[in-house]
Amino acid sequence: MKKYLREIQLSSALLCTIGVVLAWIKGYQFGMWPCGIGILLFVFVVLYKAFNWKEYERDNKQNIGIILIATFILIFQMLLR
């Protein structure tokens, strides 16, 4: 499992990017599914690394930072609408 974590994380980022581009070009219904699958894969990797904290401590701190930044961006976007 350890050797596939990086590939799963990269594929989740790629799926999220594809989902965002499809949402801009075709509409939200087309972009929702790839982005949702990418987010689920990212959550899977984050949870696996969280349960193995000592081995992935540095990655966990980065993931916490990414999640905090994404949360603030979403809150900011909601306040603007």
PDB file of N, CA, C and O in Angstrom:
ATOM      1  N   MET A   1       0.825  -1.198   0.000  1.00  0.00           N
ATOM      2  CA  MET A   1       0.000   0.000   0.000  1.00  0.00           C
ATOM      3  C   MET A   1       0.864   1.255   0.000  1.00  0.00           C
ATOM      4  O   MET A   1       0.528   2.253  -0.636  1.00  0.00           O
ATOM      5  N   LYS A   2       1.992   1.192   0.728  1.00  0.00           N
ATOM      6  CA  LYS A   2       2.827   2.387   0.858  1.00  0.00           C
ATOM      7  C   LYS A   2       3.336   2.884  -0.488  1.00  0.00           C
ATOM      8  O   LYS A   2       3.427   4.091  -0.715  1.00  0.00           O
ATOM      9  N   LYS A   3       3.666   1.956  -1.378  1.00  0.00           N
ATOM     10  CA  LYS A   3       4.252   2.384  -2.637  1.00  0.00           C
ATOM     11  C   LYS A   3       3.222   2.988  -3.583  1.00  0.00           C
ATOM     12  O   LYS A   3       3.604   3.604  -4.578  1.00  0.00           O
ATOM     13  N   TYR A   4       1.952   2.834  -3.312  1.00  0.00           N
ATOM     14  CA  TYR A   4       0.922   3.391  -4.183  1.00  0.00           C
ATOM     15  C   TYR A   4       0.332   4.706  -3.678  1.00  0.00           C
ATOM     16  O   TYR A   4      -0.470   5.321  -4.382  1.00  0.00           O
ATOM     17  N   LEU A   5       0.699   5.147  -2.498  1.00  0.00           N
ATOM     18  CA  LEU A   5       0.108   6.365  -1.942  1.00  0.00           C
ATOM     19  C   LEU A   5       0.386   7.583  -2.806  1.00  0.00           C
ATOM     20  O   LEU A   5      -0.507   8.400  -3.033  1.00  0.00           O
ATOM     21  N   ARG A   6       1.611   7.713  -3.288  1.00  0.00           N
ATOM     22  CA  ARG A   6       1.966   8.879  -4.114  1.00  0.00           C
ATOM     23  C   ARG A   6       1.167   8.887  -5.413  1.00  0.00           C
ATOM     24  O   ARG A   6       0.705   9.939  -5.852  1.00  0.00           O
ATOM     25  N   GLU A   7       1.004   7.711  -6.032  1.00  0.00           N
ATOM     26  CA  GLU A   7       0.232   7.626  -7.270  1.00  0.00           C
ATOM     27  C   GLU A   7      -1.248   7.948  -7.041  1.00  0.00           C
ATOM     28  O   GLU A   7      -1.884   8.609  -7.862  1.00  0.00           O
ATOM     29  N   ILE A   8      -1.778   7.478  -5.929  1.00  0.00           N
ATOM     30  CA  ILE A   8      -3.175   7.777  -5.604  1.00  0.00           C
ATOM     31  C   ILE A   8      -3.349   9.268  -5.370  1.00  0.00           C
ATOM     32  O   ILE A   8      -4.337   9.854  -5.813  1.00  0.00           O
ATOM     33  N   GLN A   9      -2.403   9.885  -4.681  1.00  0.00           N
ATOM     34  CA  GLN A   9      -2.498  11.321  -4.409  1.00  0.00           C
ATOM     35  C   GLN A   9      -2.374  12.138  -5.696  1.00  0.00           C
ATOM     36  O   GLN A   9      -3.095  13.120  -5.872  1.00  0.00           O
ATOM     37  N   LEU A  10      -1.475  11.747  -6.591  1.00  0.00           N
ATOM     38  CA  LEU A  10      -1.339  12.456  -7.863  1.00  0.00           C
ATOM     39  C   LEU A  10      -2.567  12.270  -8.745  1.00  0.00           C
ATOM     40  O   LEU A  10      -2.996  13.206  -9.420  1.00  0.00           O
ATOM     41  N   SER A  11      -3.136  11.065  -8.743  1.00  0.00           N
ATOM     42  CA  SER A  11      -4.339  10.846  -9.536  1.00  0.00           C
ATOM     43  C   SER A  11      -5.522  11.625  -8.967  1.00  0.00           C
ATOM     44  O   SER A  11      -6.385  12.072  -9.723  1.00  0.00           O
ATOM     45  N   SER A  12      -5.573  11.793  -7.654  1.00  0.00           N
ATOM     46  CA  SER A  12      -6.659  12.588  -7.073  1.00  0.00           C
ATOM     47  C   SER A  12      -6.527  14.054  -7.469  1.00  0.00           C
ATOM     48  O   SER A  12      -7.528  14.714  -7.747  1.00  0.00           O
ATOM     49  N   ALA A  13      -5.302  14.565  -7.496  1.00  0.00           N
ATOM     50  CA  ALA A  13      -5.100  15.949  -7.927  1.00  0.00           C
ATOM     51  C   ALA A  13      -5.451  16.113  -9.403  1.00  0.00           C
ATOM     52  O   ALA A  13      -6.039  17.120  -9.798  1.00  0.00           O
ATOM     53  N   LEU A  14      -5.091  15.127 -10.211  1.00  0.00           N
ATOM     54  CA  LEU A  14      -5.406  15.183 -11.636  1.00  0.00           C
ATOM     55  C   LEU A  14      -6.914  15.125 -11.869  1.00  0.00           C
ATOM     56  O   LEU A  14      -7.446  15.867 -12.694  1.00  0.00           O
ATOM     57  N   LEU A  15      -7.596  14.251 -11.148  1.00  0.00           N
ATOM     58  CA  LEU A  15      -9.054  14.164 -11.285  1.00  0.00           C
ATOM     59  C   LEU A  15      -9.740  15.455 -10.844  1.00  0.00           C
ATOM     60  O   LEU A  15     -10.704  15.885 -11.477  1.00  0.00           O
ATOM     61  N   CYS A  16      -9.265  16.071  -9.784  1.00  0.00           N
ATOM     62  CA  CYS A  16      -9.844  17.349  -9.339  1.00  0.00           C
ATOM     63  C   CYS A  16      -9.620  18.434 -10.384  1.00  0.00           C
ATOM     64  O   CYS A  16     -10.512  19.240 -10.649  1.00  0.00           O
ATOM     65  N   THR A  17      -8.438  18.456 -10.972  1.00  0.00           N
ATOM     66  CA  THR A  17      -8.151  19.445 -12.015  1.00  0.00           C
ATOM     67  C   THR A  17      -9.043  19.220 -13.230  1.00  0.00           C
ATOM     68  O   THR A  17      -9.593  20.173 -13.781  1.00  0.00           O
ATOM     69  N   ILE A  18      -9.188  17.974 -13.648  1.00  0.00           N
ATOM     70  CA  ILE A  18     -10.070  17.660 -14.775  1.00  0.00           C
ATOM     71  C   ILE A  18     -11.505  18.062 -14.451  1.00  0.00           C
ATOM     72  O   ILE A  18     -12.211  18.602 -15.304  1.00  0.00           O
ATOM     73  N   GLY A  19     -11.930  17.801 -13.228  1.00  0.00           N
ATOM     74  CA  GLY A  19     -13.287  18.172 -12.827  1.00  0.00           C
ATOM     75  C   GLY A  19     -13.526  19.669 -12.856  1.00  0.00           C
ATOM     76  O   GLY A  19     -14.591  20.119 -13.278  1.00  0.00           O
ATOM     77  N   VAL A  20     -12.544  20.448 -12.410  1.00  0.00           N
ATOM     78  CA  VAL A  20     -12.684  21.907 -12.426  1.00  0.00           C
ATOM     79  C   VAL A  20     -12.735  22.423 -13.858  1.00  0.00           C
ATOM     80  O   VAL A  20     -13.547  23.291 -14.179  1.00  0.00           O
ATOM     81  N   VAL A  21     -11.871  21.892 -14.719  1.00  0.00           N
ATOM     82  CA  VAL A  21     -11.863  22.326 -16.123  1.00  0.00           C
ATOM     83  C   VAL A  21     -13.172  21.950 -16.808  1.00  0.00           C
ATOM     84  O   VAL A  21     -13.738  22.756 -17.547  1.00  0.00           O
ATOM     85  N   LEU A  22     -13.654  20.737 -16.570  1.00  0.00           N
ATOM     86  CA  LEU A  22     -14.940  20.336 -17.148  1.00  0.00           C
ATOM     87  C   LEU A  22     -16.087  21.188 -16.631  1.00  0.00           C
ATOM     88  O   LEU A  22     -17.016  21.494 -17.379  1.00  0.00           O
ATOM     89  N   ALA A  23     -16.034  21.573 -15.366  1.00  0.00           N
ATOM     90  CA  ALA A  23     -17.086  22.424 -14.810  1.00  0.00           C
ATOM     91  C   ALA A  23     -17.081  23.791 -15.489  1.00  0.00           C
ATOM     92  O   ALA A  23     -18.141  24.369 -15.733  1.00  0.00           O
ATOM     93  N   TRP A  24     -15.899  24.305 -15.793  1.00  0.00           N
ATOM     94  CA  TRP A  24     -15.831  25.598 -16.478  1.00  0.00           C
ATOM     95  C   TRP A  24     -16.305  25.499 -17.926  1.00  0.00           C
ATOM     96  O   TRP A  24     -16.975  26.401 -18.430  1.00  0.00           O
ATOM     97  N   ILE A  25     -15.957  24.405 -18.587  1.00  0.00           N
ATOM     98  CA  ILE A  25     -16.255  24.288 -20.018  1.00  0.00           C
ATOM     99  C   ILE A  25     -17.670  23.768 -20.259  1.00  0.00           C
ATOM    100  O   ILE A  25     -18.439  24.389 -20.992  1.00  0.00           O
ATOM    101  N   LYS A  26     -18.020  22.637 -19.652  1.00  0.00           N
ATOM    102  CA  LYS A  26     -19.284  21.963 -19.947  1.00  0.00           C
ATOM    103  C   LYS A  26     -20.400  22.251 -18.953  1.00  0.00           C
ATOM    104  O   LYS A  26     -21.575  22.198 -19.318  1.00  0.00           O
ATOM    105  N   GLY A  27     -20.062  22.551 -17.724  1.00  0.00           N
ATOM    106  CA  GLY A  27     -21.079  22.750 -16.703  1.00  0.00           C
ATOM    107  C   GLY A  27     -20.766  21.927 -15.477  1.00  0.00           C
ATOM    108  O   GLY A  27     -19.920  21.032 -15.505  1.00  0.00           O
ATOM    109  N   TYR A  28     -21.461  22.243 -14.397  1.00  0.00           N
ATOM    110  CA  TYR A  28     -21.172  21.611 -13.115  1.00  0.00           C
ATOM    111  C   TYR A  28     -21.449  20.108 -13.100  1.00  0.00           C
ATOM    112  O   TYR A  28     -20.756  19.360 -12.411  1.00  0.00           O
ATOM    113  N   GLN A  29     -22.448  19.662 -13.847  1.00  0.00           N
ATOM    114  CA  GLN A  29     -22.785  18.242 -13.821  1.00  0.00           C
ATOM    115  C   GLN A  29     -21.677  17.376 -14.395  1.00  0.00           C
ATOM    116  O   GLN A  29     -21.474  16.250 -13.940  1.00  0.00           O
ATOM    117  N   PHE A  30     -20.960  17.883 -15.381  1.00  0.00           N
ATOM    118  CA  PHE A  30     -19.869  17.113 -15.974  1.00  0.00           C
ATOM    119  C   PHE A  30     -18.623  17.140 -15.095  1.00  0.00           C
ATOM    120  O   PHE A  30     -17.880  16.159 -15.059  1.00  0.00           O
ATOM    121  N   GLY A  31     -18.384  18.224 -14.399  1.00  0.00           N
ATOM    122  CA  GLY A  31     -17.184  18.348 -13.592  1.00  0.00           C
ATOM    123  C   GLY A  31     -17.312  17.816 -12.182  1.00  0.00           C
ATOM    124  O   GLY A  31     -16.312  17.611 -11.493  1.00  0.00           O
ATOM    125  N   MET A  32     -18.541  17.592 -11.754  1.00  0.00           N
ATOM    126  CA  MET A  32     -18.775  17.166 -10.387  1.00  0.00           C
ATOM    127  C   MET A  32     -18.211  15.773 -10.112  1.00  0.00           C
ATOM    128  O   MET A  32     -17.603  15.562  -9.062  1.00  0.00           O
ATOM    129  N   TRP A  33     -18.392  14.833 -11.007  1.00  0.00           N
ATOM    130  CA  TRP A  33     -17.999  13.449 -10.761  1.00  0.00           C
ATOM    131  C   TRP A  33     -16.495  13.249 -10.691  1.00  0.00           C
ATOM    132  O   TRP A  33     -16.026  12.624  -9.740  1.00  0.00           O
ATOM    133  N   PRO A  34     -15.704  13.747 -11.653  1.00  0.00           N
ATOM    134  CA  PRO A  34     -14.251  13.561 -11.507  1.00  0.00           C
ATOM    135  C   PRO A  34     -13.696  14.271 -10.277  1.00  0.00           C
ATOM    136  O   PRO A  34     -12.804  13.751  -9.607  1.00  0.00           O
ATOM    137  N   CYS A  35     -14.217  15.449  -9.981  1.00  0.00           N
ATOM    138  CA  CYS A  35     -13.750  16.195  -8.821  1.00  0.00           C
ATOM    139  C   CYS A  35     -14.134  15.470  -7.525  1.00  0.00           C
ATOM    140  O   CYS A  35     -13.332  15.404  -6.594  1.00  0.00           O
ATOM    141  N   GLY A  36     -15.328  14.940  -7.462  1.00  0.00           N
ATOM    142  CA  GLY A  36     -15.766  14.198  -6.284  1.00  0.00           C
ATOM    143  C   GLY A  36     -14.947  12.942  -6.050  1.00  0.00           C
ATOM    144  O   GLY A  36     -14.591  12.637  -4.912  1.00  0.00           O
ATOM    145  N   ILE A  37     -14.643  12.210  -7.115  1.00  0.00           N
ATOM    146  CA  ILE A  37     -13.811  11.011  -6.987  1.00  0.00           C
ATOM    147  C   ILE A  37     -12.401  11.400  -6.558  1.00  0.00           C
ATOM    148  O   ILE A  37     -11.789  10.710  -5.743  1.00  0.00           O
ATOM    149  N   GLY A  38     -11.879  12.501  -7.103  1.00  0.00           N
ATOM    150  CA  GLY A  38     -10.554  12.969  -6.706  1.00  0.00           C
ATOM    151  C   GLY A  38     -10.500  13.355  -5.242  1.00  0.00           C
ATOM    152  O   GLY A  38      -9.518  13.068  -4.557  1.00  0.00           O
ATOM    153  N   ILE A  39     -11.542  14.000  -4.762  1.00  0.00           N
ATOM    154  CA  ILE A  39     -11.590  14.388  -3.348  1.00  0.00           C
ATOM    155  C   ILE A  39     -11.673  13.149  -2.459  1.00  0.00           C
ATOM    156  O   ILE A  39     -11.028  13.097  -1.411  1.00  0.00           O
ATOM    157  N   LEU A  40     -12.462  12.149  -2.866  1.00  0.00           N
ATOM    158  CA  LEU A  40     -12.553  10.915  -2.081  1.00  0.00           C
ATOM    159  C   LEU A  40     -11.210  10.187  -2.023  1.00  0.00           C
ATOM    160  O   LEU A  40     -10.840   9.656  -0.976  1.00  0.00           O
ATOM    161  N   LEU A  41     -10.478  10.158  -3.138  1.00  0.00           N
ATOM    162  CA  LEU A  41      -9.152   9.539  -3.133  1.00  0.00           C
ATOM    163  C   LEU A  41      -8.195  10.302  -2.215  1.00  0.00           C
ATOM    164  O   LEU A  41      -7.406   9.695  -1.492  1.00  0.00           O
ATOM    165  N   PHE A  42      -8.269  11.632  -2.248  1.00  0.00           N
ATOM    166  CA  PHE A  42      -7.412  12.439  -1.384  1.00  0.00           C
ATOM    167  C   PHE A  42      -7.738  12.189   0.088  1.00  0.00           C
ATOM    168  O   PHE A  42      -6.833  12.089   0.916  1.00  0.00           O
ATOM    169  N   VAL A  43      -9.014  12.090   0.412  1.00  0.00           N
ATOM    170  CA  VAL A  43      -9.422  11.824   1.792  1.00  0.00           C
ATOM    171  C   VAL A  43      -8.936  10.441   2.225  1.00  0.00           C
ATOM    172  O   VAL A  43      -8.522  10.264   3.371  1.00  0.00           O
ATOM    173  N   PHE A  44      -8.983   9.462   1.325  1.00  0.00           N
ATOM    174  CA  PHE A  44      -8.485   8.129   1.633  1.00  0.00           C
ATOM    175  C   PHE A  44      -6.999   8.169   1.985  1.00  0.00           C
ATOM    176  O   PHE A  44      -6.577   7.551   2.962  1.00  0.00           O
ATOM    177  N   VAL A  45      -6.205   8.894   1.196  1.00  0.00           N
ATOM    178  CA  VAL A  45      -4.762   8.996   1.454  1.00  0.00           C
ATOM    179  C   VAL A  45      -4.519   9.721   2.780  1.00  0.00           C
ATOM    180  O   VAL A  45      -3.672   9.303   3.569  1.00  0.00           O
ATOM    181  N   VAL A  46      -5.248  10.790   3.021  1.00  0.00           N
ATOM    182  CA  VAL A  46      -5.079  11.554   4.264  1.00  0.00           C
ATOM    183  C   VAL A  46      -5.413  10.687   5.472  1.00  0.00           C
ATOM    184  O   VAL A  46      -4.694  10.718   6.471  1.00  0.00           O
ATOM    185  N   LEU A  47      -6.484   9.924   5.396  1.00  0.00           N
ATOM    186  CA  LEU A  47      -6.861   9.060   6.516  1.00  0.00           C
ATOM    187  C   LEU A  47      -5.835   7.957   6.741  1.00  0.00           C
ATOM    188  O   LEU A  47      -5.514   7.637   7.885  1.00  0.00           O
ATOM    189  N   TYR A  48      -5.320   7.375   5.670  1.00  0.00           N
ATOM    190  CA  TYR A  48      -4.296   6.334   5.820  1.00  0.00           C
ATOM    191  C   TYR A  48      -3.049   6.901   6.503  1.00  0.00           C
ATOM    192  O   TYR A  48      -2.483   6.284   7.406  1.00  0.00           O
ATOM    193  N   LYS A  49      -2.637   8.081   6.058  1.00  0.00           N
ATOM    194  CA  LYS A  49      -1.453   8.694   6.661  1.00  0.00           C
ATOM    195  C   LYS A  49      -1.718   9.147   8.093  1.00  0.00           C
ATOM    196  O   LYS A  49      -0.806   9.143   8.919  1.00  0.00           O
ATOM    197  N   ALA A  50      -2.939   9.530   8.394  1.00  0.00           N
ATOM    198  CA  ALA A  50      -3.261   9.956   9.757  1.00  0.00           C
ATOM    199  C   ALA A  50      -3.186   8.777  10.730  1.00  0.00           C
ATOM    200  O   ALA A  50      -2.762   8.940  11.874  1.00  0.00           O
ATOM    201  N   PHE A  51      -3.595   7.595  10.275  1.00  0.00           N
ATOM    202  CA  PHE A  51      -3.524   6.432  11.141  1.00  0.00           C
ATOM    203  C   PHE A  51      -2.096   5.938  11.325  1.00  0.00           C
ATOM    204  O   PHE A  51      -1.816   5.189  12.261  1.00  0.00           O
ATOM    205  N   ASN A  52      -1.197   6.345  10.448  1.00  0.00           N
ATOM    206  CA  ASN A  52       0.227   6.017  10.563  1.00  0.00           C
ATOM    207  C   ASN A  52       1.014   7.311  10.773  1.00  0.00           C
ATOM    208  O   ASN A  52       1.903   7.637   9.987  1.00  0.00           O
ATOM    209  N   TRP A  53       0.684   8.041  11.833  1.00  0.00           N
ATOM    210  CA  TRP A  53       1.176   9.403  12.055  1.00  0.00           C
ATOM    211  C   TRP A  53       2.694   9.474  12.137  1.00  0.00           C
ATOM    212  O   TRP A  53       3.295  10.358  11.527  1.00  0.00           O
ATOM    213  N   LYS A  54       3.317   8.586  12.860  1.00  0.00           N
ATOM    214  CA  LYS A  54       4.767   8.678  13.067  1.00  0.00           C
ATOM    215  C   LYS A  54       5.534   8.523  11.766  1.00  0.00           C
ATOM    216  O   LYS A  54       6.573   9.154  11.575  1.00  0.00           O
ATOM    217  N   GLU A  55       5.034   7.701  10.887  1.00  0.00           N
ATOM    218  CA  GLU A  55       5.716   7.470   9.619  1.00  0.00           C
ATOM    219  C   GLU A  55       5.517   8.623   8.640  1.00  0.00           C
ATOM    220  O   GLU A  55       6.407   8.910   7.840  1.00  0.00           O
ATOM    221  N   TYR A  56       4.364   9.285   8.691  1.00  0.00           N
ATOM    222  CA  TYR A  56       4.013  10.337   7.734  1.00  0.00           C
ATOM    223  C   TYR A  56       3.779  11.676   8.423  1.00  0.00           C
ATOM    224  O   TYR A  56       2.897  12.425   8.004  1.00  0.00           O
ATOM    225  N   GLU A  57       4.524  11.992   9.444  1.00  0.00           N
ATOM    226  CA  GLU A  57       4.281  13.211  10.226  1.00  0.00           C
ATOM    227  C   GLU A  57       4.404  14.463   9.365  1.00  0.00           C
ATOM    228  O   GLU A  57       3.563  15.357   9.449  1.00  0.00           O
ATOM    229  N   ARG A  58       5.438  14.533   8.544  1.00  0.00           N
ATOM    230  CA  ARG A  58       5.647  15.716   7.698  1.00  0.00           C
ATOM    231  C   ARG A  58       4.507  15.875   6.687  1.00  0.00           C
ATOM    232  O   ARG A  58       3.990  16.976   6.499  1.00  0.00           O
ATOM    233  N   ASP A  59       4.122  14.782   6.044  1.00  0.00           N
ATOM    234  CA  ASP A  59       3.021  14.824   5.086  1.00  0.00           C
ATOM    235  C   ASP A  59       1.709  15.206   5.761  1.00  0.00           C
ATOM    236  O   ASP A  59       0.897  15.929   5.184  1.00  0.00           O
ATOM    237  N   ASN A  60       1.504  14.721   6.978  1.00  0.00           N
ATOM    238  CA  ASN A  60       0.275  15.047   7.697  1.00  0.00           C
ATOM    239  C   ASN A  60       0.178  16.541   7.996  1.00  0.00           C
ATOM    240  O   ASN A  60      -0.898  17.130   7.894  1.00  0.00           O
ATOM    241  N   LYS A  61       1.294  17.145   8.363  1.00  0.00           N
ATOM    242  CA  LYS A  61       1.283  18.584   8.626  1.00  0.00           C
ATOM    243  C   LYS A  61       0.980  19.369   7.353  1.00  0.00           C
ATOM    244  O   LYS A  61       0.268  20.372   7.397  1.00  0.00           O
ATOM    245  N   GLN A  62       1.518  18.917   6.218  1.00  0.00           N
ATOM    246  CA  GLN A  62       1.203  19.572   4.939  1.00  0.00           C
ATOM    247  C   GLN A  62      -0.266  19.397   4.589  1.00  0.00           C
ATOM    248  O   GLN A  62      -0.910  20.341   4.131  1.00  0.00           O
ATOM    249  N   ASN A  63      -0.805  18.196   4.799  1.00  0.00           N
ATOM    250  CA  ASN A  63      -2.210  17.946   4.498  1.00  0.00           C
ATOM    251  C   ASN A  63      -3.135  18.788   5.368  1.00  0.00           C
ATOM    252  O   ASN A  63      -4.163  19.273   4.894  1.00  0.00           O
ATOM    253  N   ILE A  64      -2.778  18.963   6.629  1.00  0.00           N
ATOM    254  CA  ILE A  64      -3.577  19.822   7.504  1.00  0.00           C
ATOM    255  C   ILE A  64      -3.568  21.250   6.984  1.00  0.00           C
ATOM    256  O   ILE A  64      -4.601  21.919   6.993  1.00  0.00           O
ATOM    257  N   GLY A  65      -2.414  21.723   6.532  1.00  0.00           N
ATOM    258  CA  GLY A  65      -2.321  23.065   5.956  1.00  0.00           C
ATOM    259  C   GLY A  65      -3.155  23.196   4.693  1.00  0.00           C
ATOM    260  O   GLY A  65      -3.830  24.208   4.505  1.00  0.00           O
ATOM    261  N   ILE A  66      -3.121  22.194   3.826  1.00  0.00           N
ATOM    262  CA  ILE A  66      -3.916  22.220   2.592  1.00  0.00           C
ATOM    263  C   ILE A  66      -5.405  22.256   2.912  1.00  0.00           C
ATOM    264  O   ILE A  66      -6.159  23.010   2.297  1.00  0.00           O
ATOM    265  N   ILE A  67      -5.823  21.447   3.868  1.00  0.00           N
ATOM    266  CA  ILE A  67      -7.241  21.405   4.223  1.00  0.00           C
ATOM    267  C   ILE A  67      -7.687  22.730   4.842  1.00  0.00           C
ATOM    268  O   ILE A  67      -8.793  23.196   4.568  1.00  0.00           O
ATOM    269  N   LEU A  68      -6.840  23.340   5.670  1.00  0.00           N
ATOM    270  CA  LEU A  68      -7.186  24.641   6.256  1.00  0.00           C
ATOM    271  C   LEU A  68      -7.298  25.721   5.185  1.00  0.00           C
ATOM    272  O   LEU A  68      -8.237  26.516   5.202  1.00  0.00           O
ATOM    273  N   ILE A  69      -6.356  25.755   4.264  1.00  0.00           N
ATOM    274  CA  ILE A  69      -6.397  26.751   3.190  1.00  0.00           C
ATOM    275  C   ILE A  69      -7.635  26.557   2.329  1.00  0.00           C
ATOM    276  O   ILE A  69      -8.305  27.528   1.979  1.00  0.00           O
ATOM    277  N   ALA A  70      -7.947  25.304   1.981  1.00  0.00           N
ATOM    278  CA  ALA A  70      -9.141  25.028   1.179  1.00  0.00           C
ATOM    279  C   ALA A  70     -10.408  25.433   1.915  1.00  0.00           C
ATOM    280  O   ALA A  70     -11.343  25.946   1.300  1.00  0.00           O
ATOM    281  N   THR A  71     -10.451  25.212   3.222  1.00  0.00           N
ATOM    282  CA  THR A  71     -11.617  25.600   4.014  1.00  0.00           C
ATOM    283  C   THR A  71     -11.792  27.115   4.018  1.00  0.00           C
ATOM    284  O   THR A  71     -12.907  27.611   3.860  1.00  0.00           O
ATOM    285  N   PHE A  72     -10.694  27.855   4.198  1.00  0.00           N
ATOM    286  CA  PHE A  72     -10.793  29.313   4.186  1.00  0.00           C
ATOM    287  C   PHE A  72     -11.208  29.842   2.816  1.00  0.00           C
ATOM    288  O   PHE A  72     -11.963  30.811   2.730  1.00  0.00           O
ATOM    289  N   ILE A  73     -10.722  29.215   1.744  1.00  0.00           N
ATOM    290  CA  ILE A  73     -11.124  29.630   0.401  1.00  0.00           C
ATOM    291  C   ILE A  73     -12.610  29.383   0.188  1.00  0.00           C
ATOM    292  O   ILE A  73     -13.303  30.231  -0.374  1.00  0.00           O
ATOM    293  N   LEU A  74     -13.112  28.227   0.632  1.00  0.00           N
ATOM    294  CA  LEU A  74     -14.534  27.939   0.479  1.00  0.00           C
ATOM    295  C   LEU A  74     -15.399  28.903   1.284  1.00  0.00           C
ATOM    296  O   LEU A  74     -16.432  29.367   0.801  1.00  0.00           O
ATOM    297  N   ILE A  75     -14.983  29.200   2.500  1.00  0.00           N
ATOM    298  CA  ILE A  75     -15.740  30.156   3.329  1.00  0.00           C
ATOM    299  C   ILE A  75     -15.727  31.537   2.677  1.00  0.00           C
ATOM    300  O   ILE A  75     -16.751  32.218   2.650  1.00  0.00           O
ATOM    301  N   PHE A  76     -14.579  31.952   2.155  1.00  0.00           N
ATOM    302  CA  PHE A  76     -14.469  33.250   1.492  1.00  0.00           C
ATOM    303  C   PHE A  76     -15.367  33.297   0.262  1.00  0.00           C
ATOM    304  O   PHE A  76     -16.034  34.303   0.019  1.00  0.00           O
ATOM    305  N   GLN A  77     -15.388  32.211  -0.518  1.00  0.00           N
ATOM    306  CA  GLN A  77     -16.251  32.154  -1.690  1.00  0.00           C
ATOM    307  C   GLN A  77     -17.723  32.223  -1.304  1.00  0.00           C
ATOM    308  O   GLN A  77     -18.514  32.864  -1.995  1.00  0.00           O
ATOM    309  N   MET A  78     -18.098  31.568  -0.206  1.00  0.00           N
ATOM    310  CA  MET A  78     -19.489  31.600   0.236  1.00  0.00           C
ATOM    311  C   MET A  78     -19.881  33.000   0.705  1.00  0.00           C
ATOM    312  O   MET A  78     -21.020  33.423   0.507  1.00  0.00           O
ATOM    313  N   LEU A  79     -18.957  33.712   1.319  1.00  0.00           N
ATOM    314  CA  LEU A  79     -19.273  35.053   1.786  1.00  0.00           C
ATOM    315  C   LEU A  79     -19.420  36.042   0.632  1.00  0.00           C
ATOM    316  O   LEU A  79     -20.151  37.025   0.757  1.00  0.00           O
ATOM    317  N   LEU A  80     -18.746  35.802  -0.475  1.00  0.00           N
ATOM    318  CA  LEU A  80     -18.821  36.700  -1.621  1.00  0.00           C
ATOM    319  C   LEU A  80     -20.122  36.554  -2.393  1.00  0.00           C
ATOM    320  O   LEU A  80     -20.527  37.485  -3.090  1.00  0.00           O
ATOM    321  N   ARG A  81     -20.773  35.433  -2.288  1.00  0.00           N
ATOM    322  CA  ARG A  81     -22.009  35.225  -3.063  1.00  0.00           C
ATOM    323  C   ARG A  81     -23.175  35.792  -2.386  1.00  0.00           C
ATOM    324  O   ARG A  81     -24.290  35.705  -2.900  1.00  0.00           O
TER     325      ARG A  81
END
